[in-house]
Amino acid sequence: MAATGQQDFSERRRLSSSVTHYGSTDSSGEHDHHNNSHGNNHSNHRLPTVTAGHWVSASPEEEAIRRKLKYFFMSPCDKYHAKGRKPYKLVLQLLKIIIVTAQLVLFGLSNQVVVTFKEENTMTFKHLFLKDYDESSDDSFAVYTQKDVYDHIFYAVEQYLALPETTVGRYAYVYDVGVNGSALSLCQQYYKKGRIDPANDTFSIDPHIITDCIGVNPLTVSPAPLTNSYKNFTLKFHKFINVTIEFQLKAINIQTIINNEIPDCYTFFITIVLDNKSHSGKVKIRLENQASIKECKDPSVSGHAENYTRVAFDVAVALVCMLSLLLCGRSILRGIILQQEFVQFFRESLDRKVCWADRLEFINGWYILLIISDILTITGSVIKIGIESKNMSSYDVCGILLGTSTLLVWVGVIRYLTFFQKYNILIVTLRAAFPNVIRFCCCVAVIYLGYCFCGWIVLGPYHVKFRSLSMVSECLFSLINGDDMFVTFSEMQESSTLVWLFSQVYLYSFISLFIYMVLSLFIALITGAYETIKHQTQEPIHITDLHAFIAECTDAPNSGKFRGLETSPCSFFCCCDRTTTYEDVLLVN
């Protein structure tokens, strides 16, 4: 009974420990001694040779490769005790976390100023150029009479011409960007031929679109005849599709001085659209604004050298990530070389093949994660340097790259927690539950997509949350999490009794199925894996050939035997005197 209890404790300890700790012992070597004491259980995992069926006697070559494998899969602390080398690579990763996060924070502050400046100017343009504009009716801003259409067109043009005298901000016109070298383009699009007679239920339409434009210049620009030509602008209401007013304005964002940055010069591309393509009697009005950022000419602000400090910091981040990228790549390469040596030893000495699961143990997924993070950080740093030097304005692309890289860097911190048994249970649980979760999600996705298509087709015309597939997916996902349930039910238009009844069956069935069944089963999968990892004592743990082979090495990390893998000390740049190349593995596990 005592032996059985001790065996169950050993199995439970192995299961909740990281795979990379196989063969790693404490100073007394009790773990390996305990494994060898259970001959009946452990013999099931021993690898038989051609002659004896067990590793009865180990040759020096076998002991050497077993020791290499054990060192390769050691934790950073064990590697330090094994060879006494400082974990400089671990320090590099921790340093990278700090500087990458600092870089993201600095970029976030600058990006926030840019986005805020653009949004505030867009709101300013709407109040300046749209007649009777109300923020509460932004999405439904429209006119319904011919007089109102003309009034809004002429109002926008007149406000543009009087901009220097009316606006609080400092804006400048951009000339020679419209038709005929003008500053503003006033265009209408209409069908080439259009005759609609609802009284007789007849129509005749030529779908080819014709575009007519006139140019308007500010009063300070000659020739003057262009200025008043817009008053002769006539719309063909029976066939017109839309009216567009396009012009550009320049501005300077001086609030960047708060962040010790040189102010940016902006060019706003403004388009006012009066949309009548539906011909429903409602002409929708909207204002679109796009911004282009470039370096100002001859800036004069004290502290201009601060910009170069930011550029130097970005260069330092890129260099640190480049060094991390090289070290991670070197570690993957050394793992592959050690894998080939292990496979060759098994084939030549033991006449056995190594399974793919054991081969993949040498390629650590954390390395790949860090490599992807380093590539994204280096690319984002290059774009950020271009933004700092005012040669680029790709704030969105830079934000996505830096944000994703920082996410991956912080996720990589989990690998250091896996070296501790109590923290490692999260990774082990996710690893155990992942296959079942993926298969479960594939089955659920089929049902979910069916509800998406059905809701879009049937409820789309009657419910604002079902107007597109993306909106349907967002609405259903919110319902799964218990959000906006009453609003989703109450906003259903009762224009059709049949559709309303269908919507009730649709919503009730979806909520009941996904909340009470799908979510419960999903949580049960995770919980079941956790309970299995935490309390499993009945079945023995499957030990692969690789782990069983490493477990034969009973040398403790501080035994001093791992220091003999080198013939002589060697510098970082000299590798010719080494008898092995498996010492400086990056501390990423």
Secondary structure, 3 states (H helix, E strand, C coil): CHHHHHHHHHHHHHHCCCHHHCCCCCCCCHHHHHHHHCHHHHCCCCCCCCCCCCCCCCCHHHHHHHHHHHHHCCCHHHHHHHHCCCCHHHHHHHHHHHHHHHHHHHHHHHHHHHHHHHHHHHHHHHHHHCCCCCHHHCCCCEECCHHHHHHHHHHHHHHHHCHHHHCCCCCEECCCCCHHHCCEEEEEEEEEEEEEECCCCEEEEEEEEEEEEEEECCCCCCCCHHHHHHHHCCCCCCCEEEEEEEEEEEEEEHHHHHHCCCCEEEEEEEEEEEECCCCCCCEEEEEEEEEEEEECCCCCCCCCHHHHHHHHHHHHHHHHHHHHHHHHHHHHHHHHHHHHHHHHHHHHHCCCCCCHHHHHCCCCHHHHHHHHHHHHHHHHHHHHHHHHCCCCCCHHHHHHHHHHHHHHHHHHCHHHHCCCHHHHHHHHHHHHHHHHHHHHHHHHHHHHHHHHHHHHHHHCCCCHHHCCHHHHHHHHHHHHCCCCHHHHHHCCCCCCHHHHHHHHHHHHHHHHHHHHHHHHHHHHHHHHHHHHHHHCCCCCCCCCHHHHHHHCCCCCHHHCHHHHHCCCCCCCCCCCCCCCCCCCCCCCC
